[in-house]
Amino acid sequence: MSDNGRLYLGIDFGNTTVGVAAIYPPVDGEDQSTVRYHVIDRWRVTHTREMGRSRLPTRLAYSEEGFHLRSRLWGYAILPAAPANSWFKLPLDEGIMSRVRDGRFIEDKWTESVGIFRQSEGRSYKEMASTFLSYLDEEIRIFLRRAKLHNLPKTLTFTYPATWSDESVVTLREAIHAAGFGTDEGDQVVMGPEPLAVVSALMKPDSGEIKIKATDAVIVCDCGGSTIDITSYDIVTSDLRPPTQLTAHTEPLLGSTCIDRAFYELVSTRLIPNFDKLGLRETSPTSMMMRDFEEVKRKFDENSAAYRHAFREVIKFRQEYACRVYLLQSQLRDLFQPVVTRICNLLSEQIDEANRVAGKDIINKIILIGGFAGSPYLESAIRQRFETNEMTVYRPDRPENIIAASAALWAKEYDEATPHPTYHYGVEFGQGPDNTVTDDIAWFRKKHERFDQPNTRKAIRVKCTLNTKVHGTAVYFFRTRICPAPEKAKEGVELIGAMTLDLTTLINAGTPAEGDDVVFRFLVNVGLQEIDVAAFIDDYHVGRQRIPMA
């Protein structure tokens, strides 16, 4: 393995499951253009049947609720009897949640068993997302340590639905950083829409998946556990310019978990006596019953000869007694068909909408991705309804992993296309308005750090006591190549600019008053060529300066 390489990680943080893919540096003597994907499939599990799974459940539990002695209860590590929190990513997007609240979501025994939208001890959804991601960060570190890659710098791409608002993306970004991602020296976190990452990857000649021509118009149908996300693109060109997005739609409360819910209703009302007396140990997503049903659901295809001639899958169930649940082919079809029909109808509507926006019938490819896209029954239904000489339906071999793998490739291409700053950049407050001297340097941009936007804003806060006799003060900007960056100015730390802060308007206003604690807020807009700094106390603008980075 090259000692000077860089790791590229793609993280598909979904509402029901999460997946991680990595692109390793080329080994010594290997072609530098070689791309080798590695999907993380070694998670801490409580049952052998979860070993080797590439997707980890997005679920979280807390030890203070009295069901475990372990402190980190997440993913597969949650035992069946534990009350867990699920679907805490979806509420990060207020637009989707407003639709969920408009009468679309019904609480019942199934949602209670899964822990959908549950909030332990009043924790916020953002806090739970950050906690879950912090455990994921540690698990990735363990994986990289085993592979002897933990000392390499990383570029990580997190994806999000194309329908998310800027505010939702910012909320997710804050949760990601609070979890610890991007804190190591030389690490960088970038973000991008899930379908665009997939389309961009499949446009590459070496993707090995599909060749999308410049004349194509594609619709990406992301079939997940709790939502169906459909986004359309006009490719326009195959060069570095991104495809043109035509439409984007998220349908909440539609996905593979709708089948789980229907199965739960079936067994509770018709197949298992006294079902209401059972607890989480027998009915939660990690119970034996639901684990067995998950295996049945993954394999079901009414066109399969084995199922057509004799289909009698056994769901093992235990409490005081053993109860066997026999599912016939017709019963499984009844569970699948309403969900699959809704997805096909939605896909048809979105194809029509994309063609309407384009002004002509241009959609000629459907790309199926996401965990539920791996269902043979769903794939067959979509092909039968939509595939023609003019329309191609394509599903990758591992549709559940394609977003994470595409995000890893996006991270690699972003890193190769973005200039690498060769300095740390920092600010020193100097003599403050309370006549104290603070010569510590706050480094706001690290050497080799890259951003996912052309200009990225960072906030620096400095607290001091206001002295109304001091109407002006200065801050100083430095750069250095020293690693790690020193706390104070010394040899090798270069002064590159200064900014004078004018406090006259603030002092004349009389608020805050003499002796009050005030907080200086510096908004540092880091571009590729210069640093634009604006300084505020409360709503008072007290200074601005542009500092060249050359």
C-alpha positions in Angstrom: 0.0 0.0 0.0 1.3 3.5 -0.8 2.4 5.4 2.2 1.4 8.7 0.6 -2.1 7.8 -0.5 -5.4 9.1 0.6 -8.6 7.3 1.5 -12.0 8.1 0.0 -15.1 7.1 1.9 -18.7 7.2 0.8 -21.3 7.2 3.5 -24.9 6.5 2.7 -26.7 7.5 5.9 -30.2 6.3 5.3 -33.3 6.6 7.4 -33.5 2.8 8.0 -30.0 1.6 7.2 -26.5 3.0 6.6 -23.7 1.8 4.3 -20.1 2.7 3.9 -17.8 2.1 0.9 -14.1 3.0 0.6 -11.6 3.5 -2.2 -8.1 2.5 -1.1 -4.9 4.1 -2.5 -3.3 2.0 -5.2 -0.7 -0.5 -4.0 2.9 0.0 -5.0 3.4 -0.6 -8.7 -0.4 -0.5 -9.4 -1.8 1.9 -12.0 -2.7 5.2 -10.2 -6.0 5.3 -12.0 -7.1 2.0 -10.6 -10.3 2.2 -8.5 -10.8 -0.5 -6.0 -14.0 -0.4 -3.9 -14.3 -2.0 -0.5 -17.7 -2.1 1.2 -17.6 -2.4 5.0 -19.4 -5.6 6.0 -17.9 -6.3 9.4 -20.2 -4.9 12.1 -20.7 -5.8 15.7 -23.6 -8.2 15.7 -25.8 -10.1 18.2 -26.7 -12.9 15.8 -24.6 -14.9 13.3 -27.1 -14.3 10.5 -26.2 -10.5 10.5 -22.5 -11.3 9.8 -21.3 -10.1 6.4 -24.2 -7.7 5.9 -23.2 -4.5 4.1 -26.0 -2.4 5.6 -26.3 -1.5 9.2 -29.7 -0.7 10.8 -30.1 3.0 11.6 -31.3 2.3 15.1 -30.2 3.6 18.5 -31.0 2.7 22.2 -29.8 4.1 25.5 -28.4 2.1 28.4 -30.1 4.3 31.0 -33.4 2.8 30.0 -32.3 -0.3 31.9 -32.2 -3.0 29.2 -28.4 -3.3 28.7 -25.1 -2.8 30.5 -23.4 -1.8 27.3 -23.1 1.9 26.6 -23.1 1.8 22.8 -26.4 0.3 21.7 -26.9 0.8 18.0 -27.4 -1.1 14.7 -27.2 -4.9 15.2 -26.0 -4.5 18.8 -29.6 -3.8 20.0 -31.2 -6.8 21.5 -34.8 -7.6 20.8 -36.2 -6.6 24.2 -34.6 -3.1 24.1 -36.9 -0.1 23.4 -35.0 1.5 20.4 -35.2 4.8 18.5 -35.7 4.5 14.7 -36.3 6.9 11.8 -34.5 9.8 13.4 -32.9 11.0 10.2 -36.1 11.7 8.4 -37.2 14.4 10.8 -34.0 16.4 10.0 -35.9 17.5 6.9 -38.9 19.6 8.1 -40.5 19.6 4.6 -40.9 15.8 4.7 -42.0 15.8 8.3 -44.8 18.4 7.6 -46.2 15.9 5.0 -45.9 13.0 7.6 -47.8 15.1 10.1 -50.6 15.9 7.7 -52.5 12.8 8.5 -50.2 10.3 6.7 -48.6 8.7 9.8 -50.5 6.4 12.0 -49.1 5.2 15.3 -49.9 1.6 16.1 -48.3 -1.5 17.6 -45.9 -2.0 14.7 -44.5 1.6 14.9 -44.2 1.1 18.6 -42.2 -2.1 18.2 -39.8 -0.5 15.7 -39.5 2.7 17.7 -40.4 5.0 14.8 -39.9 8.7 15.6 -39.3 7.7 19.3 -37.2 10.1 21.3 -35.6 8.7 24.4 -35.6 11.1 27.4 -36.7 13.9 25.1 -33.6 13.8 23.0 -33.7 15.7 19.7 -33.6 13.9 16.4 -30.4 15.8 15.6 -28.8 14.7 18.8 -29.7 11.1 18.1 -28.4 11.3 14.6 -25.1 12.7 15.9 -24.8 10.0 18.5 -25.5 7.3 15.9 -22.9 8.8 13.6 -20.3 9.0 16.4 -20.6 5.3 16.8 -20.3 4.8 13.0 -17.2 7.0 13.1 -15.6 4.7 15.7 -16.6 1.6 13.8 -15.0 3.0 10.6 -11.8 3.8 12.5 -11.7 0.2 13.8 -12.2 -1.1 10.2 -9.4 1.1 8.9 -7.1 0.2 11.8 -7.5 -3.5 11.0 -6.7 -2.7 7.3 -3.6 -0.7 8.5 -5.0 2.4 6.8 -5.9 4.5 9.9 -3.0 6.9 9.5 -3.9 8.0 6.0 -5.9 11.3 5.5 -9.5 10.8 4.4 -12.0 12.6 2.1 -15.5 11.5 3.1 -18.7 12.1 1.1 -22.1 12.1 2.9 -25.1 11.9 0.7 -28.6 13.3 1.2 -31.9 13.2 -0.8 -32.2 15.6 -3.7 -35.4 17.1 -2.2 -33.7 18.3 1.0 -33.7 22.0 1.7 -30.5 23.9 2.4 -31.5 24.1 6.0 -31.8 20.4 6.3 -28.4 19.8 4.7 -26.9 22.3 7.2 -28.5 20.4 10.1 -27.1 17.1 8.8 -23.7 18.7 8.3 -23.7 19.9 11.9 -24.7 16.4 13.2 -21.8 15.0 11.1 -19.2 17.3 12.5 -20.5 16.9 16.1 -20.1 13.1 15.6 -16.4 13.6 15.0 -16.1 13.2 11.2 -13.5 15.4 9.6 -11.6 16.2 12.8 -8.4 14.4 12.0 -5.5 16.3 10.5 -5.9 16.4 6.7 -9.5 15.0 6.7 -12.3 16.6 4.7 -16.0 16.1 4.7 -18.0 16.8 1.5 -21.7 16.4 0.8 -23.8 15.8 -2.3 -27.3 14.6 -3.4 -27.6 10.8 -3.5 -29.0 10.4 -7.1 -26.5 12.8 -8.6 -23.6 10.8 -7.0 -25.0 7.7 -8.6 -25.6 9.2 -12.0 -22.2 10.8 -12.0 -20.5 7.5 -11.2 -22.4 5.6 -13.8 -21.4 8.1 -16.5 -17.8 7.2 -16.0 -16.3 4.9 -18.7 -14.6 2.8 -16.1 -17.6 2.4 -13.8 -18.2 -1.1 -15.0 -21.9 -0.6 -14.5 -23.5 1.2 -17.3 -22.6 3.7 -20.1 -24.9 6.7 -20.0 -24.7 8.6 -23.3 -24.8 12.4 -23.6 -28.2 12.1 -25.2 -29.8 10.1 -22.4 -32.3 11.3 -19.8 -32.5 9.1 -16.8 -34.8 8.7 -13.8 -33.3 7.4 -10.6 -35.7 5.5 -8.4 -34.2 5.0 -4.9 -36.3 2.3 -3.2 -35.5 2.5 0.5 -37.0 1.2 3.7 -39.2 4.2 4.6 -39.2 6.4 1.5 -39.2 6.3 -2.3 -37.0 9.0 -3.8 -37.4 9.6 -7.6 -35.1 12.1 -9.3 -34.8 12.8 -13.1 -31.8 14.1 -15.0 -31.1 15.3 -18.5 -27.5 14.2 -19.0 -26.8 16.9 -21.6 -23.1 16.1 -21.9 -20.6 13.5 -20.7 -17.8 15.9 -19.7 -17.2 17.4 -16.3 -20.4 19.5 -16.3 -23.0 17.9 -14.0 -26.3 16.5 -15.4 -29.3 18.9 -15.4 -31.9 17.9 -12.7 -35.4 18.0 -14.1 -37.5 16.8 -11.1 -37.1 15.5 -7.6 -39.8 13.9 -5.4 -39.7 12.0 -2.1 -42.7 9.9 -1.1 -42.6 9.3 2.7 -43.9 6.3 4.4 -43.5 4.1 1.3 -40.8 1.4 1.0 -40.0 -2.1 2.2 -41.1 -1.4 5.8 -44.7 -1.1 4.4 -44.5 -4.8 3.8 -43.2 -5.4 7.4 -46.2 -3.4 8.7 -48.6 -5.5 6.6 -47.0 -8.7 7.8 -47.2 -7.5 11.4 -50.9 -6.8 10.9 -51.4 -10.3 9.3 -49.8 -12.3 12.1 -51.3 -10.2 14.9 -54.9 -10.6 13.6 -54.9 -14.0 11.9 -51.9 -16.1 12.5 -50.7 -15.9 16.1 -53.1 -16.3 19.0 -53.0 -13.7 21.9 -50.5 -11.6 19.9 -51.3 -8.5 22.0 -49.8 -10.1 25.0 -46.4 -10.4 23.4 -43.5 -8.0 24.0 -40.6 -6.5 22.1 -38.5 -9.6 22.5 -40.9 -11.4 20.2 -42.0 -8.6 17.9 -39.3 -6.0 17.5 -37.2 -5.8 14.2 -34.4 -7.9 15.8 -36.8 -10.6 17.1 -36.6 -14.1 15.6 -39.9 -13.6 13.9 -39.0 -10.4 12.1 -35.5 -11.7 11.3 -37.0 -14.7 9.6 -39.5 -12.6 7.7 -36.7 -10.4 6.5 -35.1 -13.4 4.8 -38.4 -14.4 3.3 -39.0 -10.9 2.0 -35.5 -10.6 0.4 -36.0 -13.9 -1.6 -39.6 -13.7 -2.6 -40.3 -13.9 -6.3 -43.5 -15.4 -7.6 -41.7 -16.3 -10.8 -39.3 -18.6 -9.0 -40.0 -22.3 -9.6 -39.3 -23.2 -6.0 -42.0 -20.8 -4.8 -44.4 -21.6 -7.5 -44.5 -25.3 -6.8 -44.2 -25.4 -3.0 -43.8 -22.3 -0.9 -44.2 -22.8 2.8 -41.6 -20.6 4.7 -41.5 -21.0 8.4 -41.3 -18.1 10.8 -40.0 -19.3 14.1 -41.6 -17.8 17.2 -41.0 -18.5 20.8 -42.4 -17.3 24.1 -43.8 -19.9 26.6 -44.4 -22.0 23.6 -43.1 -22.5 20.0 -45.4 -21.2 17.3 -44.8 -21.8 13.6 -46.2 -19.4 11.1 -46.7 -20.7 7.6 -46.8 -18.2 4.8 -48.3 -19.2 1.5 -47.2 -17.7 -1.8 -50.6 -16.0 -2.2 -50.3 -14.4 1.3 -46.8 -13.0 0.4 -48.2 -11.7 -2.9 -50.9 -9.9 -1.0 -48.3 -8.3 1.3 -46.2 -7.1 -1.6 -48.7 -6.1 -4.3 -50.2 -3.0 -2.8 -46.7 -1.5 -2.1 -45.3 -2.4 -5.5 -48.4 -1.0 -7.2 -48.0 2.3 -5.4 -44.3 2.5 -6.4 -45.0 1.7 -10.0 -47.8 4.4 -10.1 -45.5 6.9 -8.5 -42.7 6.1 -11.0 -45.2 6.6 -13.9 -46.3 10.0 -12.5 -42.7 11.1 -12.1 -41.7 10.0 -15.6 -44.6 12.0 -17.0 -43.6 15.0 -14.9 -40.0 14.9 -16.1 -41.1 14.7 -19.7 -43.5 17.7 -19.1 -40.7 19.8 -17.6 -38.4 18.9 -20.5 -41.1 19.8 -23.0 -40.8 16.4 -24.7 -40.6 12.7 -24.0 -37.0 12.3 -23.2 -36.8 9.8 -20.3 -35.2 6.6 -21.7 -33.6 4.9 -18.7 -34.8 3.9 -15.3 -32.1 3.2 -12.7 -33.2 1.2 -9.6 -31.1 1.7 -6.5 -31.5 1.2 -2.7 -32.1 -1.8 -0.6 -35.6 -2.6 -1.7 -34.5 -2.5 -5.3 -32.8 -5.8 -4.5 -36.3 -7.4 -4.3 -36.8 -9.7 -7.3 -40.6 -9.2 -7.1 -40.3 -5.4 -7.3 -37.7 -5.5 -10.1 -39.9 -7.8 -12.1 -43.0 -5.7 -11.7 -41.1 -2.5 -12.8 -39.6 -4.3 -15.8 -43.0 -5.7 -16.9 -44.6 -2.3 -16.7 -42.0 0.0 -18.1 -39.3 -1.8 -20.1 -39.8 -1.3 -23.9 -37.6 -0.7 -26.9 -37.5 3.0 -25.9 -37.1 2.5 -22.2 -34.3 0.6 -20.4 -34.6 -0.5 -16.8 -31.2 -1.0 -15.1 -30.5 -2.3 -11.6 -26.9 -2.7 -10.4 -25.8 -6.1 -9.0 -25.7 -4.6 -5.5 -28.3 -1.8 -5.5 -28.1 -1.4 -1.8 -24.4 -0.4 -2.0 -24.4 1.7 -5.1 -25.0 5.1 -3.3 -22.1 4.5 -0.9 -19.7 3.4 -3.7 -20.7 6.3 -5.9 -20.2 8.7 -3.0 -16.7 7.3 -2.5 -15.9 7.9 -6.2 -17.3 11.5 -5.8 -14.9 12.0 -2.9 -12.0 10.9 -5.0 -12.9 13.1 -8.0 -13.6 16.1 -5.7 -10.2 15.7 -4.1 -8.4 15.5 -7.4 -10.3 18.6 -8.8 -9.8 20.8 -5.8 -6.7 22.9 -5.0 -4.9 21.9 -1.9 -3.9 24.8 0.3 -0.3 24.5 1.6 -0.7 26.6 4.7 -2.7 26.7 7.9 -4.6 30.0 8.2 -5.5 31.6 11.6 -6.5 34.7 13.5 -5.1 36.3 16.6 -7.3 38.8 18.6 -4.4 40.9 19.9 -5.4 43.6 22.5 -9.1 43.4 23.2 -11.5 46.1 24.3 -10.8 45.1 27.9 -7.1 46.0 27.4 -6.1 42.4 27.9 -3.7 40.8 25.4 -4.7 37.4 23.8 -1.9 36.1 21.6 -3.3 32.6 21.0 -4.0 31.9 17.4 -7.3 30.3 16.3 -6.5 28.3 13.2 -9.7 28.2 11.1 -8.3 26.5 8.0 -6.0 23.6 8.2 -3.2 22.7 5.7 -4.5 20.5 2.9 -8.1 21.1 4.0 -10.7 21.2 1.3 -14.3 22.3 1.3 -17.4 21.0 -0.6 -18.4 24.5 -1.6 -16.4 27.2 -3.5 -16.8 29.4 -0.4 -17.3 28.0 3.1 -18.1 30.1 6.1 -16.8 29.4 9.5 -17.6 31.2 12.8 -15.0 32.1 15.4 -16.2 33.5 18.8 -14.1 35.5 21.3 -15.5 36.5 24.7 -14.2 39.6 26.6 -15.4 42.4 28.9 -16.3 45.7 27.3 -14.2 48.8 28.1 -16.0 51.8 26.7 -12.8 53.9 26.6 -11.4 51.6 23.9 -13.2 52.5 20.6 -10.9 50.4 18.4 -8.9 47.3 18.4 -7.2 45.0 15.9 -7.0 41.4 14.9 -4.2 39.8 13.0 -4.2 37.0 10.4 -1.3 34.5 10.1 -0.3 31.5 8.0 2.2 28.7 8.5 3.3 25.4 7.1 4.3 24.1 10.6 2.4 20.9 11.5 0.8 20.9 13.9 0.0 24.6 13.8 1.5 26.3 16.9 -0.7 28.1 19.5 1.3 31.3 19.3 3.2 33.3 16.7 6.8 32.2 16.4 9.4 31.7 13.7 7.8 30.1 10.7 4.4 31.8 11.4 3.9 34.6 8.9 1.7 37.7 9.4 -0.5 38.2 6.3 -3.0 40.9 7.2 -4.8 42.8 9.9 -8.3 44.2 10.5 -9.3 47.2 12.7 -12.5 46.8 14.7 -14.5 50.0 15.1 -16.6 49.9 18.3 -17.9 53.5 18.2 -21.4 52.8 17.1 -21.7 50.0 19.7 -20.4 52.1 22.6 -22.6 55.1 21.6 -25.7 52.9 21.7 -25.1 52.2 25.4 -25.9 48.5 25.1 -23.9 46.6 26.1 -22.6 48.8 28.8 -19.3 49.3 30.5 -18.1 46.0 32.1 -20.6 43.8 30.3 -19.3 40.6 28.8 -19.5 40.7 25.0 -18.8 38.1 22.4 -17.0 39.0 19.1 -18.3 36.9 16.3 -16.0 36.6 13.3 -17.6 35.1 10.1 -14.7 33.8 8.0 -15.6 33.1 4.4 -12.8 31.0 3.0 -12.5 31.0 -0.7 -9.9 29.6 -3.1 -8.0 32.9 -3.4 -8.9 35.0 -0.4 -10.3 35.1 3.1 -13.3 37.5 3.6 -13.8 38.3 7.3 -16.7 40.1 8.9 -16.8 40.9 12.6 -19.9 41.5 14.7 -21.0 42.1 18.3 -24.6 41.1 18.6 -26.2 42.8 15.5 -23.5 45.5 15.3 -21.1 45.2 12.3 -17.7 46.3 13.7 -15.3 45.4 10.9 -14.5 43.7 7.6 -11.4 42.8 5.7 -10.3 40.7 2.8 -7.0 38.8 3.2 -5.3 37.3 0.1 -4.3 33.7 0.5 -1.4 33.7 -2.0 
